[in-house]
Amino acid sequence: QTPALSYVIILGMLRPHTFALTALLAALSAVGPLTTDMYLPSLPDIARLLHASTAQTQLTISSYLIGFAVGQIVYGPFSDRHGRKPVLIVAVALYCVATLGCALSTSIEMLIVARALQAVGGSGGVVLARAIVRDLYSGSRAGRELSVIASVMALAPVLAPVIGGALQTAFGWRASFFVLAASGVIGIGVIWLLLPETLVNRAKEPVSPATMLGSYRIVARNRCYLAYMSLIACSYAGL
């Protein structure tokens, strides 16, 4: 009965054009800003308890941003080849392990490295949520879905420090990371049980630096893409 029940849930909840699927994709996209900002109220406590300087503590932010940027480059090509769902599960699993490493860090150096790995895992949700939208929707409907995701991403940095501050006050700086790790485990379960594979035609060529560079070379020559990317880059630079 369990497989049949799961099949019914998939058809009833996470099929295209349902709120449940949109909510899952929005949650995956919110991982990045939540992980960036939730622990910010804990920075002074981290510096004090891990005997780190202000500059060293700020490197936990920089390492995350670097890992987040690098991670986004590879998930698209791998998911085109191997499918959205398995790559997404691997990404969230890496995020959970790295987040647990953050929570258990005993030195600032360990936290800096764990934050970079956490970002590599977390960036998968952001990339693949958009890829799933493009698999399922087109035209104005795709624009609507991406707008909802963007709205959640804009709201997450507002709420994250409030949540992190409450956790810091009640339980200390490690609490934010434990909560994020637990959320990631729940996310893996939801993805595993409820998210169907959305990629219909998988890429035939194997993933390699050459094929990735070829794809990005095509994108980099698109003037419309470059214009939009420049606008987004300027807004994030201001942030």
C-alpha positions as CSV (number, residue, x, y, z in Angstrom):
1,Q,0.0,0.0,0.0
2,T,2.9,2.4,0.6
3,P,4.1,2.6,-3.0
4,A,0.5,3.1,-4.1
5,L,0.0,5.8,-1.5
6,S,3.2,7.6,-2.6
7,Y,2.0,7.4,-6.2
8,V,-1.3,9.0,-5.3
9,I,0.5,11.8,-3.3
10,I,2.8,12.5,-6.3
11,L,-0.2,12.8,-8.6
12,G,-2.2,14.8,-6.1
13,M,0.4,17.2,-4.6
14,L,3.5,17.6,-6.7
15,R,2.2,17.5,-10.3
16,P,2.7,20.7,-12.4
17,H,0.4,23.7,-11.7
18,T,0.0,22.8,-8.0
19,F,0.8,24.9,-5.0
20,A,2.7,22.1,-3.4
21,L,5.2,21.9,-6.2
22,T,5.6,25.7,-6.3
23,A,6.1,25.7,-2.5
24,L,8.8,23.1,-2.7
25,L,10.7,24.9,-5.5
26,A,10.4,28.2,-3.6
27,A,11.8,26.5,-0.4
28,L,14.7,25.1,-2.3
29,S,15.5,28.6,-3.7
30,A,15.3,30.1,-0.2
31,V,18.1,27.9,1.1
32,G,20.8,30.2,-0.2
33,P,19.6,33.5,1.4
34,L,18.5,31.7,4.6
35,T,21.9,30.0,5.1
36,T,23.7,33.3,4.3
37,D,21.8,35.4,6.8
38,M,20.4,33.2,9.6
39,Y,23.6,32.9,11.5
40,L,24.6,36.6,11.2
41,P,23.4,37.5,14.7
42,S,25.7,34.8,16.0
43,L,28.9,36.2,14.5
44,P,30.1,38.0,17.7
45,D,29.5,34.8,19.7
46,I,31.3,32.7,17.1
47,A,34.3,35.0,17.3
48,R,34.4,34.9,21.1
49,L,33.9,31.1,21.5
50,L,36.1,30.0,18.7
51,H,38.8,32.6,19.7
52,A,38.8,34.2,16.2
53,S,39.4,37.7,15.0
54,T,36.7,39.8,13.4
55,A,38.4,39.3,10.0
56,Q,38.5,35.5,10.4
57,T,34.9,35.4,11.4
58,Q,33.9,37.5,8.4
59,L,35.6,34.9,6.2
60,T,32.8,32.5,7.0
61,I,30.6,34.8,4.9
62,S,33.1,35.2,2.1
63,S,33.8,31.5,1.8
64,Y,30.1,30.8,1.6
65,L,29.7,33.4,-1.2
66,I,32.6,31.9,-3.2
67,G,31.3,28.3,-2.8
68,F,27.8,29.4,-3.8
69,A,29.1,31.0,-7.0
70,V,31.3,28.0,-7.9
71,G,28.6,25.5,-7.2
72,Q,26.1,27.1,-9.5
73,I,28.3,26.5,-12.5
74,V,28.3,22.7,-12.4
75,Y,24.8,21.7,-11.4
76,G,23.2,22.6,-14.7
77,P,25.3,20.5,-16.9
78,F,25.3,17.5,-14.5
79,S,21.5,17.7,-14.2
80,D,21.1,17.9,-18.0
81,R,23.0,14.6,-18.2
82,H,21.8,12.7,-15.1
83,G,18.4,14.2,-14.4
84,R,17.2,16.8,-11.9
85,K,16.1,14.6,-9.1
86,P,19.3,12.6,-8.4
87,V,21.5,15.6,-8.7
88,L,19.2,17.6,-6.4
89,I,19.3,14.8,-3.8
90,V,23.1,14.7,-3.9
91,A,23.3,18.5,-3.6
92,V,20.9,18.6,-0.6
93,A,22.8,15.7,1.0
94,L,26.1,17.6,0.7
95,Y,24.4,20.6,2.2
96,C,23.2,18.6,5.2
97,V,26.6,17.1,5.9
98,A,28.4,20.4,5.5
99,T,25.8,22.2,7.7
100,L,26.3,19.6,10.4
101,G,30.0,20.2,10.1
102,C,29.3,23.9,10.7
103,A,27.3,23.1,13.8
104,L,30.1,20.8,15.1
105,S,33.0,23.1,14.2
106,T,35.7,23.4,16.9
107,S,37.8,26.1,15.2
108,I,37.2,29.0,12.9
109,E,39.2,27.3,10.1
110,M,36.9,24.3,10.3
111,L,33.9,26.6,10.1
112,I,35.2,28.5,7.1
113,V,35.8,25.2,5.1
114,A,32.4,23.8,6.2
115,R,30.7,27.0,5.1
116,A,32.2,26.7,1.6
117,L,31.0,23.1,1.2
118,Q,27.7,24.1,2.6
119,A,27.4,26.7,-0.1
120,V,28.3,24.3,-2.9
121,G,25.5,22.0,-1.7
122,G,23.0,24.8,-1.1
123,S,23.5,26.3,-4.6
124,G,22.1,23.1,-6.1
125,G,18.6,24.0,-4.9
126,V,18.7,27.4,-6.4
127,V,19.9,26.2,-9.8
128,L,17.7,23.1,-10.1
129,A,14.5,24.8,-8.9
130,R,14.8,27.1,-11.9
131,A,15.7,24.2,-14.2
132,I,12.6,22.3,-13.0
133,V,10.4,25.3,-13.7
134,R,11.8,25.5,-17.3
135,D,11.2,21.7,-17.7
136,L,7.5,22.1,-16.7
137,Y,6.5,25.5,-17.9
138,S,6.9,28.0,-20.7
139,G,5.9,31.5,-21.5
140,S,3.9,33.6,-19.0
141,R,3.4,30.6,-16.7
142,A,7.1,30.1,-16.4
143,G,7.5,33.8,-15.6
144,R,4.9,33.5,-12.9
145,E,6.6,30.6,-11.2
146,L,10.0,32.3,-11.4
147,S,8.5,35.4,-9.9
148,V,7.1,33.5,-6.9
149,I,10.5,32.0,-6.4
150,A,12.2,35.4,-6.6
151,S,9.7,36.8,-4.1
152,V,10.5,34.1,-1.6
153,M,14.2,34.7,-2.1
154,A,13.7,38.4,-1.4
155,L,11.7,37.6,1.7
156,A,14.1,35.1,3.2
157,P,16.9,37.6,4.0
158,V,14.4,39.6,6.0
159,L,13.2,36.7,8.1
160,A,16.4,34.8,8.4
161,P,18.2,37.2,10.9
162,V,15.1,37.3,13.1
163,I,14.9,33.6,13.3
164,G,18.6,33.3,13.8
165,G,18.6,35.9,16.5
166,A,15.9,34.0,18.4
167,L,17.8,30.8,18.1
168,Q,21.0,32.5,19.2
169,T,19.4,34.0,22.3
170,A,17.7,30.7,23.3
171,F,20.3,28.0,22.3
172,G,23.6,29.6,21.1
173,W,25.3,30.0,17.8
174,R,25.2,26.3,16.8
175,A,21.4,26.1,16.9
176,S,20.9,27.9,13.5
177,F,23.1,25.2,11.8
178,F,21.3,22.3,13.5
179,V,17.9,23.7,12.4
180,L,19.2,24.2,8.8
181,A,20.6,20.6,8.8
182,A,17.3,19.2,10.1
183,S,15.4,21.2,7.4
184,G,17.7,19.8,4.8
185,V,17.0,16.2,5.9
186,I,13.3,16.8,5.7
187,G,13.9,18.3,2.2
188,I,15.7,15.1,1.1
189,G,12.7,13.0,2.2
190,V,10.2,15.2,0.4
191,I,12.3,15.2,-2.8
192,W,12.9,11.5,-2.6
193,L,9.2,10.6,-2.1
194,L,7.2,13.3,-3.8
195,L,9.2,15.0,-6.5
196,P,9.0,13.3,-9.9
197,E,11.8,13.5,-12.5
198,T,11.0,16.5,-14.7
199,L,13.7,16.2,-17.4
200,V,12.4,14.4,-20.4
201,N,15.3,14.5,-22.8
202,R,18.7,14.0,-21.2
203,A,21.9,15.3,-22.7
204,K,23.8,12.7,-24.6
205,E,27.3,14.1,-24.4
206,P,29.2,13.4,-21.1
207,V,29.9,16.3,-18.7
208,S,33.4,17.6,-19.2
209,P,35.1,21.0,-18.9
210,A,35.1,21.3,-22.7
211,T,31.3,20.8,-23.1
212,M,30.6,23.1,-20.2
213,L,32.8,25.8,-21.6
214,G,31.1,25.4,-25.0
215,S,27.7,25.9,-23.4
216,Y,28.7,28.9,-21.4
217,R,30.3,30.4,-24.5
218,I,27.0,30.3,-26.2
219,V,25.3,32.0,-23.3
220,A,28.0,34.6,-23.0
221,R,27.4,35.7,-26.6
222,N,23.7,36.3,-26.0
223,R,23.2,40.1,-25.6
224,C,19.8,39.8,-24.0
225,Y,21.2,37.5,-21.3
226,L,24.2,39.7,-20.7
227,A,21.9,42.7,-20.2
228,Y,19.7,40.9,-17.6
229,M,22.7,39.4,-15.9
230,S,24.3,42.9,-15.6
231,L,21.1,44.2,-13.9
232,I,21.1,41.3,-11.5
233,A,24.8,41.6,-10.8
234,C,24.5,45.3,-10.0
235,S,21.6,44.7,-7.6
236,Y,23.5,41.9,-5.8
237,A,26.7,44.1,-5.7
238,G,24.6,46.7,-3.9
239,L,23.3,44.2,-1.5
